[in-house]
Amino acid sequence: MTEPVPLPESLWAATATPPPPTPPLVGERRADVAVIGGGYTGLSAGLYLAEAGAEVAVLEAAEPGWGASGRNNGQINPSHRLDPDGIEARFGGEMGRRVVEAFAGSADLVFELIERHAIACDAVRTGWLQLAPDSRSMKANVALAEQWQRRGVAVRVLDGEETARRVGSEAYVGAMLDPRCGGLQPLGYARGLAGAALAAGAAVHGGSPALSLKREADGWRVATPDGAVVAETVILATNGYTDQLWPGLRRTIIPVNTFQAATEPLGENLRRTILPGGEVVTENRAVGFHYYRIDAGGRLIMGGRATFTEADRPQLYRVLHEVVPKLFPQLADARWQYRWAGKLALTSDYMPHLHEPASGVLMALGYNGRGVAPATLMGKLLADRALGAPQDNIPFPFSPVRPLPLHGLHPPVLYIMLQIKRLREALGF
């Protein structure tokens, strides 16, 4: 029997609630829907399908939450890097409005699931600060706030003084505060979703990577090392860990490794000076931005830096260690307790992608570093479609699987090309 891949060491692995039992798949079985991937998208889909009475089997190569779902910063944020006006312009008219509305409510969806299933994941709804380091980014914050305010969201623009008071740093000229947002223990949330799916009747199998996907007379057959699932519908929810299972899908994204580090728990005096209100934060920079928050144990968790190596070398975290005393001089002697890395999936248009390349095959991926709320939502949309909802009723457009041009280039070259494209768009060139 295949042994699951061990969970990488991290703050989240050390502090999450114990995982539910998810033994490997052994033997062949039938299901209405086979879900490949045990992150937020796959687990959300499995939960909603099981609650609707479908027989569903979730197949995870390692254990639920092993990938980005168990390694991210734990920020519950319903917004995207593309602003609401940009989304409406990209998708057009009624569909654009439906996309904005659906994603605007995705944080509500997360908090509702946590409450309904009593998921122990230290969830707090304390708001999100998008921090402006200069006048250009502050202007962008003001424009974004105006767009959300026109849509009835109570976001606020903060001046430099209030920003410094809320953050505990003089490094920013202002911020935008979005009250819909918050934070959670990301691995605990993934494990809670897995437990809820199991309780609803889903089968969840860890240590069961999908080795092949083939159409046969009686349905789609997903083979694993020790078994197989035959189902009328298959959902692929592998995001930054997408492989060659479906032709061309891997080449629609750029997997990028990001790095995080967590301090030891801060003393009470220090804790009162840094994010005393508990907001989660992201810097508004085109490149080289950082994101950070305080966890339930009082640790500062600093994230940032994108590379194409998974090697866990100390020098890869140096930039995180060095930025902290620049932002917070009171943490010049901070001691670091944890460090870890994980993959996120970048797309060329800033948005997730939803695909149905063949009858009975559904896919969602590409969260661009903001996956907790959007991935949970996309799992629900995939479940709705698998249960028979027409494509036109899904508040997100389906698109063909389109591999990125020149994807065969060495990934850093393609990544730099995309970053230049995005920077030119941000500057209006």
Buried (B, 14 or more C-beta within 10 A) or exposed (E): EBEBBEBBEBBBBEBBBEBBEBEBBBEEBBBBBBBBBBBBBBBBBBBBBBBBEBBBBBBBBBBBBBBBBBBBBBBBBBBBBBBBBBBBEBBEEEBBBBBBEBBBBBBBBBBEBBEEBEBBBBBBBBBBBBBBBEEBBBEBBBEBBEBBEEEEBEBBBBEBEBBBEBBBBEBBBBBBBBBBBBBBBBBBBBBBBBBBBBEBBBBBBBBBBBEEBEEEEEBBBBBBBBBBBBBBBBBBBBBBBBEEBBEBBBBBBBBBBBBBBBBBBBEEEBBEBBBEEBBBBBBBBBEEBBBBBBBBBBBBBBBBBBBBEEEEEEEBBEBBBEBBEEBBEBBEEBEBBBBBBBBBBBBBBBBBBBBBBEEBBBBBBBBBBBBBBBBBBBBBBBBBBBBEEEEEEBBBBBBEBEBBEEBEEEBBEBBEBBBEEBEEEEEEE
